[in-house]
Amino acid sequence: MQPRNMSMSGVVDLAAVKAAQEAKAKAEQARAEAARQGGGGGAVSPADLVTDVDEAGFERDVLQRSTEVPVVIDFWAEWCEPCKQLSPVLERLAVEYSGRFVLAKIDVDANQMLMQQFGIQGIPAVFAVVAGQALPLFQGAAGEAQIRQTLDQLVQVAEQRFGLTGLAVDPEAEPGAAEQQAPAVPAGPYDALLEAAVQALDAGDLGGAVQAYKNVLSDDPGNMEAKLGLAQAELLQRVQGLDAARVRKDAAEKPGDVQAQIAAADLDLVGGHVEDAFGRLIDTVQRTAGEDREGVRVRLLELFEVVGAEDPRVVAARRALARALF
């Protein structure tokens, strides 16, 4: 029931990527079948776009559903006056966006374990879960224009990075009757190789995982799961055997030591400290020149690949890198 964050404490979840790809294929098949039959089969009712979620249903109603559509979570309480202003806006927008996201409402008084697991310090607090990944959106009161902008960015990231195009909505559908009976998705040509790569990662065979992902990419250069997997495996290879305490000590005592800063940034990312990793290397770019600067820039771009080009943290770091370079 714990919110599944990305593996490496928040960097990337390959299983979620694969689930999202399968969910997209199922949704496309369901929509095609509905169009062929001239009906709304597989579509959801507008009433199903907003649901109350508790701890018992979190796995099903948030994590599993997030492989089909972005799930926006509204943490609220009956005594919270700002919540009473925000929640109706989110509910209205969920219907207006017509299946591009769904809204899960969680009462923090009745579900304090979920509140603690998301690290919420105050409400209202709004998160999103996309393909199993939890992302903070905003906390406290927000204007509708800001909310719309945030939702637009969320929908864009979900579609571009994970292929989640949302749910089909049928105003005539019965609430709760949207259990999809989509045809099974046939196994992809690289599923066995990708599964072997994941098993190699789990077993600590990083060299085997790297080779398996490279084998996929040699035939299918655009395979998203293989790209993310290779970037992750190569990162784990680099930090394997490092003395973390020594690396961090060297980085703190030798700010001009490029290799020390690069190694510390790798450790930061593996530990889930994404912004710290990016910030460390951007600061190093500002202090260096020539080949040293280029080496840091290249490593930073590799770390961007691990996290994903559409991740908001990567987008912000790219802007900061551009300022540091120019």
C-alpha positions in Angstrom: 0.0 0.0 0.0 3.0 2.3 0.2 3.1 4.7 -2.7 5.4 3.2 -5.2 8.0 5.8 -6.1 10.5 5.3 -8.8 13.2 2.9 -8.3 16.6 4.2 -7.0 14.5 6.2 -4.5 12.7 8.3 -7.1 14.7 8.2 -10.3 13.1 5.7 -12.7 10.7 2.8 -12.5 11.1 0.4 -15.5 8.1 -1.7 -14.5 5.9 1.4 -14.5 7.2 2.3 -18.0 6.3 -1.1 -19.3 2.9 -1.1 -17.6 2.2 2.3 -19.1 3.1 1.1 -22.6 0.8 -1.9 -22.2 -2.0 0.3 -20.8 -1.7 2.6 -23.8 -2.0 -0.4 -26.2 -5.0 -1.7 -24.3 -6.7 1.7 -24.3 -6.1 2.1 -28.0 -7.5 -1.4 -28.7 -10.6 -0.7 -26.6 -11.2 2.6 -28.4 -10.8 1.0 -31.8 -13.2 -1.8 -30.8 -15.7 0.7 -29.6 -15.5 2.7 -32.8 -15.9 -0.4 -34.8 -19.0 -1.4 -33.0 -20.3 2.2 -33.0 -20.7 2.3 -29.3 -19.0 3.6 -26.2 -17.6 0.3 -24.9 -14.6 0.8 -22.6 -15.6 4.4 -21.9 -16.1 5.7 -18.4 -18.9 7.8 -17.0 -18.1 11.4 -16.0 -19.0 10.4 -12.5 -16.0 7.9 -12.5 -13.5 10.8 -13.0 -13.7 11.8 -9.3 -13.4 9.1 -6.6 -12.9 9.0 -2.8 -9.9 6.8 -2.1 -8.8 5.2 1.2 -5.8 3.1 2.3 -7.4 -0.2 1.4 -8.2 0.9 -2.2 -5.0 2.9 -2.9 -3.2 0.2 -4.8 -6.1 -0.4 -7.1 -7.6 3.1 -7.4 -4.3 5.1 -7.6 -1.3 3.0 -8.4 -2.9 0.6 -10.8 -5.1 3.2 -12.5 -2.1 5.5 -13.0 -0.8 3.0 -15.6 -3.9 4.1 -17.7 -4.3 7.8 -16.9 -2.6 10.4 -14.7 -4.2 10.3 -11.2 -4.3 13.7 -9.4 -4.6 13.3 -5.6 -6.4 15.9 -3.5 -5.4 15.5 0.2 -8.1 17.3 2.2 -10.0 17.3 5.5 -13.5 18.5 6.6 -12.1 21.1 8.9 -9.8 22.7 6.2 -11.4 25.8 4.8 -8.9 26.2 1.9 -9.7 22.6 1.0 -13.4 23.5 0.6 -12.4 26.2 -1.9 -9.9 24.0 -3.9 -11.7 20.7 -4.0 -14.7 21.9 -6.1 -12.3 23.5 -8.6 -10.4 20.2 -9.0 -13.6 18.2 -9.4 -14.9 20.6 -12.0 -11.7 20.5 -14.0 -11.5 16.7 -13.8 -14.8 16.6 -15.7 -13.8 19.4 -18.0 -10.5 17.7 -19.0 -12.7 14.7 -20.0 -10.6 11.8 -19.1 -7.1 13.3 -19.5 -6.7 12.8 -15.7 -8.8 11.4 -12.9 -9.1 12.9 -9.4 -8.6 10.8 -6.2 -9.8 12.5 -3.0 -8.1 11.4 0.2 -9.4 12.5 3.6 -6.2 12.8 5.7 -8.0 12.4 9.0 -9.2 8.9 7.9 -6.1 8.0 6.1 -3.1 9.3 8.1 -0.8 6.5 6.9 -1.1 7.8 3.3 -0.5 11.3 4.6 2.7 10.2 6.3 3.9 8.2 3.3 3.6 11.2 1.0 5.4 13.4 3.6 2.5 15.9 3.7 3.0 18.7 6.3 -0.1 20.7 5.5 -3.3 20.7 3.5 -4.6 21.2 0.9 -1.8 19.3 -0.8 -2.1 18.0 -4.4 0.0 15.3 -5.9 0.0 13.3 -9.1 0.8 9.7 -9.7 1.8 8.8 -13.3 2.7 5.2 -14.2 3.4 4.5 -10.6 5.5 7.6 -10.0 4.4 10.1 -7.3 5.0 13.8 -8.2 4.2 16.8 -6.0 2.1 19.4 -7.8 1.3 22.2 -5.3 0.4 22.8 -1.7 -2.0 25.4 -0.3 -4.4 27.6 -2.0 -3.9 28.1 -5.8 -5.7 30.1 -8.4 -7.5 28.4 -11.2 -5.1 29.7 -13.9 -2.1 28.2 -12.0 -4.0 24.9 -11.5 -4.8 24.7 -15.2 -1.2 25.4 -16.1 0.0 22.6 -13.8 -2.6 20.2 -15.1 -1.6 21.0 -18.7 2.0 20.2 -18.0 1.0 17.0 -16.2 -1.0 15.8 -19.1 1.8 16.6 -21.5 4.4 14.8 -19.5 2.1 11.7 -19.1 1.5 11.5 -22.8 5.0 12.3 -24.1 7.0 10.3 -21.6 4.6 7.4 -20.9 2.2 7.4 -23.7 -0.8 7.9 -21.4 -3.5 9.5 -23.5 -6.2 9.3 -20.9 -9.6 7.6 -20.7 -12.5 7.8 -23.2 -15.6 9.4 -21.5 -19.2 8.6 -22.5 -21.8 10.9 -20.9 -24.3 8.0 -21.3 -22.2 5.4 -19.6 -23.4 4.0 -16.2 -21.2 5.0 -13.3 -18.9 2.2 -12.2 -19.5 0.2 -15.5 -16.1 1.1 -17.0 -14.3 -2.2 -16.3 -12.4 -2.5 -19.6 -12.7 -5.8 -21.4 -9.8 -5.0 -23.7 -8.1 -7.7 -25.7 -4.9 -9.1 -24.3 -1.8 -7.3 -25.6 0.5 -9.7 -27.4 4.0 -10.0 -26.2 6.4 -7.6 -27.8 9.4 -8.8 -29.8 11.8 -7.6 -27.1 9.9 -8.6 -24.0 12.1 -11.6 -23.2 15.3 -9.5 -23.5 13.8 -6.7 -21.4 12.7 -9.2 -18.7 16.1 -10.8 -18.7 17.7 -7.3 -18.3 15.4 -6.5 -15.3 16.2 -9.9 -13.7 19.9 -9.2 -14.2 19.5 -5.8 -12.5 17.7 -7.5 -9.6 20.5 -10.0 -9.3 23.2 -7.4 -9.4 24.5 -8.5 -12.8 24.9 -5.0 -14.1 27.1 -6.0 -17.0 24.5 -8.5 -18.2 21.8 -5.9 -17.8 23.8 -3.3 -19.8 24.4 -5.8 -22.6 20.8 -6.9 -22.8 19.5 -3.3 -23.1 22.1 -2.6 -25.7 21.0 -5.6 -27.7 17.4 -4.3 -27.7 18.5 -0.8 -28.7 20.7 -2.1 -31.5 17.5 -3.3 -33.3 15.0 -0.7 -31.8 16.8 2.5 -31.0 13.6 4.2 -29.9 12.6 1.6 -27.2 11.9 3.7 -24.2 12.1 1.0 -21.6 15.5 -0.1 -22.9 16.8 3.5 -23.0 15.8 4.1 -19.4 17.1 0.7 -18.3 20.5 1.2 -20.0 20.9 4.7 -18.4 20.0 3.2 -15.0 22.2 0.2 -15.3 25.2 2.3 -16.4 24.7 4.7 -13.5 24.6 1.7 -11.0 27.7 0.4 -12.6 29.5 3.6 -12.0 28.7 3.8 -8.3 29.2 0.1 -7.6 32.1 -0.3 -5.2 32.5 3.4 -4.5 33.2 4.4 -0.9 30.3 6.8 -0.4 31.7 8.5 2.7 35.1 9.0 1.0 33.5 10.4 -2.2 31.4 12.8 -0.3 34.3 13.9 1.9 36.4 14.5 -1.2 33.6 16.5 -2.9 33.1 18.7 0.2 36.9 19.4 0.6 37.8 19.7 -3.0 35.1 21.7 -4.8 37.4 22.2 -7.8 38.0 18.4 -8.2 35.8 17.6 -11.2 35.9 13.8 -10.8 35.0 14.1 -7.2 31.9 16.2 -8.0 30.8 13.9 -10.8 31.1 10.8 -8.5 29.2 12.6 -5.8 26.5 13.6 -8.2 26.1 9.9 -9.3 25.6 9.0 -5.6 23.1 11.8 -5.2 21.0 10.5 -8.0 21.1 6.9 -6.9 20.0 8.1 -3.5 17.0 9.9 -5.0 18.4 13.4 -4.4 17.8 14.5 -8.0 17.9 18.3 -7.5 21.1 17.9 -5.5 22.8 15.9 -8.2 21.8 18.4 -10.9 22.7 21.4 -8.8 26.1 20.0 -7.9 27.1 19.6 -11.6 25.6 22.9 -12.7 27.7 24.6 -10.0 30.7 22.7 -11.3 30.1 23.8 -14.8 30.1 27.4 -13.6 33.5 26.9 -12.0 35.3 25.1 -14.8 36.3 25.5 -18.4 37.6 23.6 -21.4 37.7 19.8 -21.2 36.7 19.8 -17.6 33.5 21.7 -18.2 32.7 19.5 -21.2 33.1 16.4 -19.1 30.7 17.7 -16.5 28.2 18.8 -19.1 28.2 15.3 -20.7 27.7 13.6 -17.4 24.8 16.0 -16.5 23.2 15.1 -19.8 23.5 11.4 -19.0 21.8 12.0 -15.7 19.0 13.8 -17.5 18.5 10.7 -19.6 18.2 8.6 -16.4 15.4 10.8 -15.0 13.7 11.5 -18.3 13.6 14.5 -20.6 10.0 15.6 -19.7 10.5 15.4 -15.9 10.0 18.9 -14.5 13.3 18.7 -12.5 15.1 18.0 -15.8 13.4 20.9 -17.6 14.4 23.3 -14.8 18.0 21.9 -14.7 18.3 22.3 -18.5 17.4 26.0 -18.2 19.9 26.4 -15.4 22.6 24.6 -17.4 22.0 26.9 -20.4 22.4 30.0 -18.1 25.7 28.5 -16.7 27.1 27.8 -20.2 26.0 31.1 -21.8 
